[in-house]
Amino acid sequence: MLPKIVLTLLQLSIAWIFSGQFRGFVSVNIGALDIFLTAVVVAVLVWLTGHIGALVLKDTPPPSAATLTACLVLALALAGAAITLIPPVTQIVGSFLKEGVPLRVYPLIGAIVGYFIKR
């Protein structure tokens, strides 16, 4: 149980810190749909961190290609980037927090949920 908690925290922190930097390497600006490219970057970072974590942490199997697919699907469509295109949803979520929620959080949560659903 502890390795899974450590892996989840590691995935969250790595994807949160480096997603903006890796997104900066691609100089395509597609307006409101830019969040979808960010979601792909976040999902790949979560999956790669899962591979590296599996090498370091005991009793943690490496993720499969199906896990990457689940990360991408949830980060892009269901729980991630598509939700940001619906302003009432982001306003409701932002109203519960004082400072609001950055848009990067939605694909990050979707990728983490997809990673552990497929595990």
Secondary structure as UniProt FT lines:
FT   HELIX           2..23
FT   TURN            24..25
FT   HELIX           31..33
FT   HELIX           34..56
FT   TURN            58..59
FT   HELIX           65..73
FT   HELIX           74..78
FT   HELIX           81..85
FT   HELIX           87..96
FT   TURN            103..104
FT   HELIX           105..118
//
